[in-house]
Amino acid sequence: MQMTEKERITLEKFGKFTQESNTSNDFLVELIQQAGSFLNLRTIPNYAKQEGMSYEGVRKFRNVTEIFNVKFVIDNE
Protein backbone atom coordinates (compact mmCIF):
# COMPACT_ATOMS: atom_id res chain seq x y z
CA MET A 1 0.00 0.00 0.00
CA GLN A 2 1.30 3.42 -0.89
CA MET A 3 0.96 6.67 1.01
CA THR A 4 -1.58 9.23 -0.05
CA GLU A 5 -0.53 12.70 -1.14
CA LYS A 6 -1.91 14.08 2.13
CA GLU A 7 0.25 11.61 4.09
CA ARG A 8 3.35 12.63 2.10
CA ILE A 9 2.67 16.31 2.80
CA THR A 10 2.17 15.57 6.50
CA LEU A 11 5.51 13.73 6.65
CA GLU A 12 7.25 16.65 4.95
CA LYS A 13 5.69 19.08 7.45
CA PHE A 14 6.70 16.83 10.35
CA GLY A 15 10.28 16.63 9.08
CA LYS A 16 10.42 20.40 8.77
CA PHE A 17 8.89 20.81 12.24
CA THR A 18 11.43 18.51 13.90
CA GLN A 19 14.36 20.26 12.23
CA GLU A 20 13.19 23.81 12.92
CA SER A 21 11.84 23.40 16.44
CA ASN A 22 14.65 21.30 17.89
CA THR A 23 12.27 18.66 19.25
CA SER A 24 13.36 16.68 22.30
CA ASN A 25 14.32 13.04 22.29
CA ASP A 26 11.48 12.43 24.76
CA PHE A 27 8.97 13.77 22.24
CA LEU A 28 10.36 11.61 19.43
CA VAL A 29 10.44 8.48 21.62
CA GLU A 30 6.82 9.08 22.64
CA LEU A 31 5.86 9.48 18.98
CA ILE A 32 7.53 6.17 18.11
CA GLN A 33 5.81 4.44 21.06
CA GLN A 34 2.40 5.75 20.05
CA ALA A 35 2.90 4.73 16.42
CA GLY A 36 4.08 1.28 17.55
CA SER A 37 1.03 0.92 19.75
CA PHE A 38 -1.31 1.92 16.91
CA LEU A 39 0.38 -0.59 14.60
CA ASN A 40 0.34 -3.29 17.30
CA LEU A 41 4.03 -3.67 16.50
CA ARG A 42 5.75 -6.76 17.91
CA THR A 43 8.95 -8.60 17.13
CA ILE A 44 8.52 -11.90 15.32
CA PRO A 45 9.42 -14.03 18.40
CA ASN A 46 7.05 -12.05 20.65
CA TYR A 47 4.23 -12.25 18.11
CA ALA A 48 4.78 -16.00 17.59
CA LYS A 49 4.71 -16.68 21.34
CA GLN A 50 1.64 -14.53 22.00
CA GLU A 51 -0.31 -15.92 19.05
CA GLY A 52 0.77 -19.57 19.49
CA MET A 53 2.53 -19.71 16.12
CA SER A 54 5.97 -20.81 14.97
CA TYR A 55 8.61 -18.24 14.05
CA GLU A 56 8.59 -19.46 10.44
CA GLY A 57 4.80 -19.37 10.28
CA VAL A 58 4.81 -15.74 11.38
CA ARG A 59 7.65 -14.82 9.03
CA LYS A 60 5.91 -16.38 6.02
CA PHE A 61 2.27 -15.49 6.66
CA ARG A 62 2.18 -12.18 8.53
CA ASN A 63 2.97 -8.58 7.57
CA VAL A 64 6.66 -8.33 8.53
CA THR A 65 8.64 -5.14 8.08
CA GLU A 66 12.16 -4.18 9.06
CA ILE A 67 12.70 -1.05 11.16
CA PHE A 68 16.15 -0.12 12.49
CA ASN A 69 17.49 -3.54 11.39
CA VAL A 70 14.88 -5.37 13.50
CA LYS A 71 11.99 -7.31 11.97
CA PHE A 72 8.56 -6.50 13.33
CA VAL A 73 5.05 -7.82 12.72
CA ILE A 74 2.39 -5.21 12.00
CA ASP A 75 -1.00 -6.49 13.18
CA ASN A 76 -3.40 -3.58 13.52
CA GLU A 77 -6.41 -4.99 11.72
Biopython code that builds the backbone (N, CA, C, O; Angstrom):
import numpy as np
from Bio.PDB.StructureBuilder import StructureBuilder

atoms = [
    (1, "MET", "N", (0.852, -1.181, 0.000)),
    (1, "MET", "CA", (0.000, 0.000, 0.000)),
    (1, "MET", "C", (0.893, 1.238, 0.000)),
    (1, "MET", "O", (1.896, 1.299, 0.710)),
    (2, "GLN", "N", (0.515, 2.195, -0.790)),
    (2, "GLN", "CA", (1.297, 3.421, -0.890)),
    (2, "GLN", "C", (0.642, 4.531, -0.082)),
    (2, "GLN", "O", (-0.552, 4.497, 0.215)),
    (3, "MET", "N", (1.466, 5.518, 0.264)),
    (3, "MET", "CA", (0.963, 6.669, 1.012)),
    (3, "MET", "C", (0.151, 7.573, 0.094)),
    (3, "MET", "O", (0.400, 7.655, -1.109)),
    (4, "THR", "N", (-0.815, 8.244, 0.686)),
    (4, "THR", "CA", (-1.585, 9.231, -0.049)),
    (4, "THR", "C", (-0.782, 10.524, -0.147)),
    (4, "THR", "O", (0.208, 10.701, 0.563)),
    (5, "GLU", "N", (-1.202, 11.405, -1.006)),
    (5, "GLU", "CA", (-0.535, 12.705, -1.139)),
    (5, "GLU", "C", (-0.611, 13.482, 0.178)),
    (5, "GLU", "O", (0.349, 14.143, 0.574)),
    (6, "LYS", "N", (-1.755, 13.395, 0.848)),
    (6, "LYS", "CA", (-1.912, 14.078, 2.134)),
    (6, "LYS", "C", (-0.916, 13.529, 3.171)),
    (6, "LYS", "O", (-0.352, 14.291, 3.956)),
    (7, "GLU", "N", (-0.706, 12.222, 3.168)),
    (7, "GLU", "CA", (0.253, 11.614, 4.093)),
    (7, "GLU", "C", (1.679, 12.071, 3.771)),
    (7, "GLU", "O", (2.461, 12.345, 4.681)),
    (8, "ARG", "N", (2.018, 12.153, 2.491)),
    (8, "ARG", "CA", (3.351, 12.632, 2.099)),
    (8, "ARG", "C", (3.582, 14.069, 2.572)),
    (8, "ARG", "O", (4.646, 14.398, 3.097)),
    (9, "ILE", "N", (2.581, 14.907, 2.380)),
    (9, "ILE", "CA", (2.675, 16.312, 2.798)),
    (9, "ILE", "C", (2.837, 16.399, 4.310)),
    (9, "ILE", "O", (3.636, 17.192, 4.808)),
    (10, "THR", "N", (2.081, 15.585, 5.039)),
    (10, "THR", "CA", (2.173, 15.574, 6.500)),
    (10, "THR", "C", (3.571, 15.164, 6.949)),
    (10, "THR", "O", (4.123, 15.760, 7.874)),
    (11, "LEU", "N", (4.150, 14.149, 6.304)),
    (11, "LEU", "CA", (5.513, 13.732, 6.652)),
    (11, "LEU", "C", (6.527, 14.839, 6.373)),
    (11, "LEU", "O", (7.451, 15.052, 7.158)),
    (12, "GLU", "N", (6.356, 15.534, 5.270)),
    (12, "GLU", "CA", (7.251, 16.648, 4.954)),
    (12, "GLU", "C", (7.141, 17.741, 6.013)),
    (12, "GLU", "O", (8.151, 18.282, 6.463)),
    (13, "LYS", "N", (5.906, 18.062, 6.408)),
    (13, "LYS", "CA", (5.693, 19.076, 7.448)),
    (13, "LYS", "C", (6.300, 18.632, 8.772)),
    (13, "LYS", "O", (6.910, 19.432, 9.481)),
    (14, "PHE", "N", (6.132, 17.348, 9.107)),
    (14, "PHE", "CA", (6.695, 16.832, 10.346)),
    (14, "PHE", "C", (8.222, 16.918, 10.323)),
    (14, "PHE", "O", (8.837, 17.321, 11.311)),
    (15, "GLY", "N", (8.833, 16.540, 9.199)),
    (15, "GLY", "CA", (10.285, 16.634, 9.078)),
    (15, "GLY", "C", (10.772, 18.066, 9.250)),
    (15, "GLY", "O", (11.774, 18.316, 9.920)),
    (16, "LYS", "N", (10.065, 18.989, 8.647)),
    (16, "LYS", "CA", (10.423, 20.402, 8.774)),
    (16, "LYS", "C", (10.245, 20.867, 10.221)),
    (16, "LYS", "O", (11.084, 21.596, 10.752)),
    (17, "PHE", "N", (9.158, 20.447, 10.849)),
    (17, "PHE", "CA", (8.887, 20.810, 12.239)),
    (17, "PHE", "C", (10.000, 20.322, 13.160)),
    (17, "PHE", "O", (10.488, 21.079, 13.999)),
    (18, "THR", "N", (10.406, 19.051, 13.006)),
    (18, "THR", "CA", (11.430, 18.506, 13.899)),
    (18, "THR", "C", (12.777, 19.193, 13.704)),
    (18, "THR", "O", (13.527, 19.365, 14.664)),
    (19, "GLN", "N", (13.084, 19.579, 12.491)),
    (19, "GLN", "CA", (14.355, 20.263, 12.230)),
    (19, "GLN", "C", (14.351, 21.697, 12.755)),
    (19, "GLN", "O", (15.342, 22.157, 13.322)),
    (20, "GLU", "N", (13.248, 22.393, 12.567)),
    (20, "GLU", "CA", (13.188, 23.815, 12.916)),
    (20, "GLU", "C", (12.917, 24.063, 14.392)),
    (20, "GLU", "O", (13.321, 25.095, 14.928)),
    (21, "SER", "N", (12.240, 23.137, 15.056)),
    (21, "SER", "CA", (11.837, 23.396, 16.440)),
    (21, "SER", "C", (12.732, 22.701, 17.461)),
    (21, "SER", "O", (12.511, 22.821, 18.666)),
    (22, "ASN", "N", (13.742, 21.973, 16.980)),
    (22, "ASN", "CA", (14.655, 21.296, 17.888)),
    (22, "ASN", "C", (13.894, 20.436, 18.901)),
    (22, "ASN", "O", (14.037, 20.613, 20.111)),
    (23, "THR", "N", (13.092, 19.511, 18.395)),
    (23, "THR", "CA", (12.271, 18.661, 19.254)),
    (23, "THR", "C", (13.145, 17.800, 20.167)),
    (23, "THR", "O", (14.275, 17.455, 19.823)),
    (24, "SER", "N", (12.609, 17.467, 21.317)),
    (24, "SER", "CA", (13.357, 16.681, 22.299)),
    (24, "SER", "C", (13.329, 15.200, 21.929)),
    (24, "SER", "O", (12.458, 14.736, 21.194)),
    (25, "ASN", "N", (14.298, 14.487, 22.456)),
    (25, "ASN", "CA", (14.315, 13.038, 22.289)),
    (25, "ASN", "C", (13.092, 12.411, 22.942)),
    (25, "ASN", "O", (12.538, 11.444, 22.419)),
    (26, "ASP", "N", (12.668, 12.953, 24.077)),
    (26, "ASP", "CA", (11.480, 12.425, 24.764)),
    (26, "ASP", "C", (10.252, 12.494, 23.857)),
    (26, "ASP", "O", (9.471, 11.545, 23.786)),
    (27, "PHE", "N", (10.088, 13.618, 23.166)),
    (27, "PHE", "CA", (8.966, 13.770, 22.240)),
    (27, "PHE", "C", (9.033, 12.724, 21.134)),
    (27, "PHE", "O", (8.032, 12.077, 20.826)),
    (28, "LEU", "N", (10.212, 12.556, 20.537)),
    (28, "LEU", "CA", (10.359, 11.612, 19.430)),
    (28, "LEU", "C", (10.161, 10.171, 19.886)),
    (28, "LEU", "O", (9.567, 9.371, 19.162)),
    (29, "VAL", "N", (10.651, 9.828, 21.080)),
    (29, "VAL", "CA", (10.443, 8.480, 21.617)),
    (29, "VAL", "C", (8.956, 8.237, 21.853)),
    (29, "VAL", "O", (8.443, 7.166, 21.529)),
    (30, "GLU", "N", (8.269, 9.218, 22.411)),
    (30, "GLU", "CA", (6.818, 9.083, 22.642)),
    (30, "GLU", "C", (6.074, 8.897, 21.325)),
    (30, "GLU", "O", (5.137, 8.102, 21.248)),
    (31, "LEU", "N", (6.478, 9.611, 20.308)),
    (31, "LEU", "CA", (5.862, 9.482, 18.984)),
    (31, "LEU", "C", (6.050, 8.066, 18.441)),
    (31, "LEU", "O", (5.109, 7.469, 17.918)),
    (32, "ILE", "N", (7.259, 7.534, 18.566)),
    (32, "ILE", "CA", (7.530, 6.166, 18.112)),
    (32, "ILE", "C", (6.707, 5.163, 18.906)),
    (32, "ILE", "O", (6.170, 4.216, 18.331)),
    (33, "GLN", "N", (6.599, 5.355, 20.222)),
    (33, "GLN", "CA", (5.810, 4.440, 21.055)),
    (33, "GLN", "C", (4.337, 4.474, 20.678)),
    (33, "GLN", "O", (3.688, 3.430, 20.613)),
    (34, "GLN", "N", (3.812, 5.649, 20.431)),
    (34, "GLN", "CA", (2.401, 5.748, 20.052)),
    (34, "GLN", "C", (2.145, 5.108, 18.691)),
    (34, "GLN", "O", (1.145, 4.415, 18.504)),
    (35, "ALA", "N", (3.052, 5.340, 17.742)),
    (35, "ALA", "CA", (2.904, 4.728, 16.421)),
    (35, "ALA", "C", (2.990, 3.205, 16.541)),
    (35, "ALA", "O", (2.207, 2.484, 15.922)),
    (36, "GLY", "N", (3.948, 2.719, 17.345)),
    (36, "GLY", "CA", (4.084, 1.279, 17.553)),
    (36, "GLY", "C", (2.848, 0.670, 18.190)),
    (36, "GLY", "O", (2.450, -0.446, 17.853)),
    (37, "SER", "N", (2.252, 1.398, 19.098)),
    (37, "SER", "CA", (1.030, 0.925, 19.749)),
    (37, "SER", "C", (-0.124, 0.875, 18.747)),
    (37, "SER", "O", (-0.893, -0.086, 18.731)),
    (38, "PHE", "N", (-0.242, 1.892, 17.926)),
    (38, "PHE", "CA", (-1.307, 1.919, 16.910)),
    (38, "PHE", "C", (-1.137, 0.764, 15.921)),
    (38, "PHE", "O", (-2.114, 0.141, 15.506)),
    (39, "LEU", "N", (0.112, 0.488, 15.552)),
    (39, "LEU", "CA", (0.384, -0.589, 14.599)),
    (39, "LEU", "C", (0.298, -1.972, 15.232)),
    (39, "LEU", "O", (0.282, -2.978, 14.522)),
    (40, "ASN", "N", (0.243, -2.031, 16.565)),
    (40, "ASN", "CA", (0.337, -3.294, 17.299)),
    (40, "ASN", "C", (1.632, -3.996, 16.887)),
    (40, "ASN", "O", (1.639, -5.173, 16.526)),
    (41, "LEU", "N", (2.715, -3.241, 16.951)),
    (41, "LEU", "CA", (4.034, -3.668, 16.504)),
    (41, "LEU", "C", (4.664, -4.607, 17.521)),
    (41, "LEU", "O", (4.778, -4.277, 18.701)),
    (42, "ARG", "N", (5.075, -5.791, 17.048)),
    (42, "ARG", "CA", (5.748, -6.756, 17.912)),
    (42, "ARG", "C", (6.856, -7.445, 17.120)),
    (42, "ARG", "O", (6.751, -7.615, 15.905)),
    (43, "THR", "N", (7.907, -7.833, 17.812)),
    (43, "THR", "CA", (8.949, -8.604, 17.134)),
    (43, "THR", "C", (8.365, -9.959, 16.735)),
    (43, "THR", "O", (7.354, -10.402, 17.281)),
    (44, "ILE", "N", (9.016, -10.600, 15.781)),
    (44, "ILE", "CA", (8.523, -11.899, 15.324)),
    (44, "ILE", "C", (8.454, -12.909, 16.477)),
    (44, "ILE", "O", (7.429, -13.573, 16.630)),
    (45, "PRO", "N", (9.516, -13.048, 17.298)),
    (45, "PRO", "CA", (9.421, -14.026, 18.401)),
    (45, "PRO", "C", (8.296, -13.704, 19.386)),
    (45, "PRO", "O", (7.595, -14.609, 19.840)),
    (46, "ASN", "N", (8.119, -12.424, 19.718)),
    (46, "ASN", "CA", (7.047, -12.054, 20.653)),
    (46, "ASN", "C", (5.678, -12.338, 20.048)),
    (46, "ASN", "O", (4.791, -12.855, 20.726)),
    (47, "TYR", "N", (5.509, -12.002, 18.783)),
    (47, "TYR", "CA", (4.232, -12.254, 18.108)),
    (47, "TYR", "C", (3.954, -13.754, 18.070)),
    (47, "TYR", "O", (2.847, -14.191, 18.382)),
    (48, "ALA", "N", (4.962, -14.543, 17.687)),
    (48, "ALA", "CA", (4.784, -15.995, 17.593)),
    (48, "ALA", "C", (4.360, -16.580, 18.935)),
    (48, "ALA", "O", (3.441, -17.396, 18.996)),
    (49, "LYS", "N", (5.026, -16.165, 20.008)),
    (49, "LYS", "CA", (4.706, -16.684, 21.341)),
    (49, "LYS", "C", (3.292, -16.286, 21.760)),
    (49, "LYS", "O", (2.532, -17.119, 22.253)),
    (50, "GLN", "N", (2.942, -15.019, 21.567)),
    (50, "GLN", "CA", (1.637, -14.533, 22.004)),
    (50, "GLN", "C", (0.489, -15.105, 21.180)),
    (50, "GLN", "O", (-0.623, -15.265, 21.684)),
    (51, "GLU", "N", (0.757, -15.413, 19.915)),
    (51, "GLU", "CA", (-0.306, -15.921, 19.046)),
    (51, "GLU", "C", (-0.272, -17.448, 18.893)),
    (51, "GLU", "O", (-1.097, -18.016, 18.177)),
    (52, "GLY", "N", (0.680, -18.111, 19.562)),
    (52, "GLY", "CA", (0.770, -19.571, 19.486)),
    (52, "GLY", "C", (1.179, -20.068, 18.110)),
    (52, "GLY", "O", (0.685, -21.096, 17.648)),
    (53, "MET", "N", (2.074, -19.349, 17.456)),
    (53, "MET", "CA", (2.535, -19.714, 16.119)),
    (53, "MET", "C", (4.036, -19.996, 16.156)),
    (53, "MET", "O", (4.724, -19.659, 17.120)),
    (54, "SER", "N", (4.522, -20.618, 15.094)),
    (54, "SER", "CA", (5.965, -20.808, 14.971)),
    (54, "SER", "C", (6.586, -19.539, 14.376)),
    (54, "SER", "O", (5.910, -18.740, 13.728)),
    (55, "TYR", "N", (7.877, -19.380, 14.612)),
    (55, "TYR", "CA", (8.607, -18.242, 14.053)),
    (55, "TYR", "C", (8.468, -18.226, 12.534)),
    (55, "TYR", "O", (8.176, -17.186, 11.945)),
    (56, "GLU", "N", (8.678, -19.384, 11.901)),
    (56, "GLU", "CA", (8.594, -19.461, 10.435)),
    (56, "GLU", "C", (7.178, -19.184, 9.932)),
    (56, "GLU", "O", (6.999, -18.560, 8.886)),
    (57, "GLY", "N", (6.181, -19.644, 10.672)),
    (57, "GLY", "CA", (4.796, -19.369, 10.285)),
    (57, "GLY", "C", (4.509, -17.874, 10.292)),
    (57, "GLY", "O", (3.852, -17.357, 9.388)),
    (58, "VAL", "N", (4.999, -17.189, 11.303)),
    (58, "VAL", "CA", (4.813, -15.738, 11.377)),
    (58, "VAL", "C", (5.570, -15.056, 10.242)),
    (58, "VAL", "O", (5.034, -14.183, 9.560)),
    (59, "ARG", "N", (6.808, -15.462, 10.051)),
    (59, "ARG", "CA", (7.650, -14.824, 9.034)),
    (59, "ARG", "C", (7.050, -14.969, 7.638)),
    (59, "ARG", "O", (7.137, -14.051, 6.822)),
    (60, "LYS", "N", (6.444, -16.120, 7.366)),
    (60, "LYS", "CA", (5.912, -16.381, 6.022)),
    (60, "LYS", "C", (4.503, -15.837, 5.801)),
    (60, "LYS", "O", (4.153, -15.477, 4.677)),
    (61, "PHE", "N", (3.685, -15.770, 6.860)),
    (61, "PHE", "CA", (2.268, -15.495, 6.658)),
    (61, "PHE", "C", (1.740, -14.249, 7.356)),
    (61, "PHE", "O", (0.527, -14.041, 7.403)),
    (62, "ARG", "N", (2.615, -13.424, 7.893)),
    (62, "ARG", "CA", (2.185, -12.177, 8.529)),
    (62, "ARG", "C", (2.896, -11.003, 7.878)),
    (62, "ARG", "O", (3.880, -11.184, 7.161)),
    (63, "ASN", "N", (2.394, -9.799, 8.130)),
    (63, "ASN", "CA", (2.969, -8.581, 7.569)),
    (63, "ASN", "C", (4.209, -8.209, 8.377)),
    (63, "ASN", "O", (4.106, -7.609, 9.447)),
    (64, "VAL", "N", (5.385, -8.572, 7.853)),
    (64, "VAL", "CA", (6.656, -8.328, 8.534)),
    (64, "VAL", "C", (7.376, -7.183, 7.836)),
    (64, "VAL", "O", (7.483, -7.153, 6.610)),
    (65, "THR", "N", (7.865, -6.248, 8.629)),
    (65, "THR", "CA", (8.637, -5.137, 8.085)),
    (65, "THR", "C", (9.864, -4.905, 8.952)),
    (65, "THR", "O", (9.848, -5.162, 10.156)),
    (66, "GLU", "N", (10.920, -4.418, 8.329)),
    (66, "GLU", "CA", (12.161, -4.179, 9.059)),
    (66, "GLU", "C", (12.282, -2.701, 9.393)),
    (66, "GLU", "O", (12.175, -1.842, 8.517)),
    (67, "ILE", "N", (12.506, -2.414, 10.672)),
    (67, "ILE", "CA", (12.697, -1.051, 11.164)),
    (67, "ILE", "C", (13.943, -1.055, 12.032)),
    (67, "ILE", "O", (14.033, -1.834, 12.981)),
    (68, "PHE", "N", (14.897, -0.201, 11.721)),
    (68, "PHE", "CA", (16.146, -0.116, 12.485)),
    (68, "PHE", "C", (16.837, -1.477, 12.578)),
    (68, "PHE", "O", (17.354, -1.843, 13.634)),
    (69, "ASN", "N", (16.845, -2.218, 11.484)),
    (69, "ASN", "CA", (17.489, -3.536, 11.394)),
    (69, "ASN", "C", (16.861, -4.587, 12.306)),
    (69, "ASN", "O", (17.510, -5.575, 12.647)),
    (70, "VAL", "N", (15.622, -4.386, 12.696)),
    (70, "VAL", "CA", (14.876, -5.365, 13.503)),
    (70, "VAL", "C", (13.572, -5.655, 12.763)),
    (70, "VAL", "O", (12.897, -4.736, 12.299)),
    (71, "LYS", "N", (13.222, -6.934, 12.658)),
    (71, "LYS", "CA", (11.994, -7.312, 11.966)),
    (71, "LYS", "C", (10.822, -7.316, 12.934)),
    (71, "LYS", "O", (10.875, -7.916, 14.007)),
    (72, "PHE", "N", (9.764, -6.629, 12.523)),
    (72, "PHE", "CA", (8.556, -6.503, 13.327)),
    (72, "PHE", "C", (7.344, -7.012, 12.547)),
    (72, "PHE", "O", (7.324, -6.992, 11.316)),
    (73, "VAL", "N", (6.343, -7.463, 13.286)),
    (73, "VAL", "CA", (5.051, -7.823, 12.718)),
    (73, "VAL", "C", (4.119, -6.655, 12.949)),
    (73, "VAL", "O", (4.029, -6.128, 14.058)),
    (74, "ILE", "N", (3.420, -6.250, 11.892)),
    (74, "ILE", "CA", (2.390, -5.213, 12.005)),
    (74, "ILE", "C", (1.044, -5.937, 11.981)),
    (74, "ILE", "O", (0.713, -6.621, 11.012)),
    (75, "ASP", "N", (0.282, -5.779, 13.047)),
    (75, "ASP", "CA", (-0.997, -6.487, 13.176)),
    (75, "ASP", "C", (-2.023, -5.541, 13.777)),
    (75, "ASP", "O", (-2.417, -5.701, 14.932)),
    (76, "ASN", "N", (-2.455, -4.558, 13.000)),
    (76, "ASN", "CA", (-3.404, -3.576, 13.523)),
    (76, "ASN", "C", (-4.777, -3.684, 12.871)),
    (76, "ASN", "O", (-5.514, -2.700, 12.813)),
    (77, "GLU", "N", (-5.119, -4.844, 12.392)),
    (77, "GLU", "CA", (-6.408, -4.994, 11.716)),
    (77, "GLU", "C", (-7.465, -5.484, 12.659)),
    (77, "GLU", "O", (-8.614, -5.667, 12.257)),
]
sb = StructureBuilder()
sb.init_structure("model")
sb.init_model(0)
sb.init_chain("A")
sb.init_seg("    ")
for serial, (resi, resn, name, xyz) in enumerate(atoms, 1):
    if name == "N":
        sb.init_residue(resn, " ", resi, " ")
    sb.init_atom(name, np.array(xyz, "f"), 0.0, 1.0, " ", f" {name:<3s}", serial, name[0])
structure = sb.get_structure()
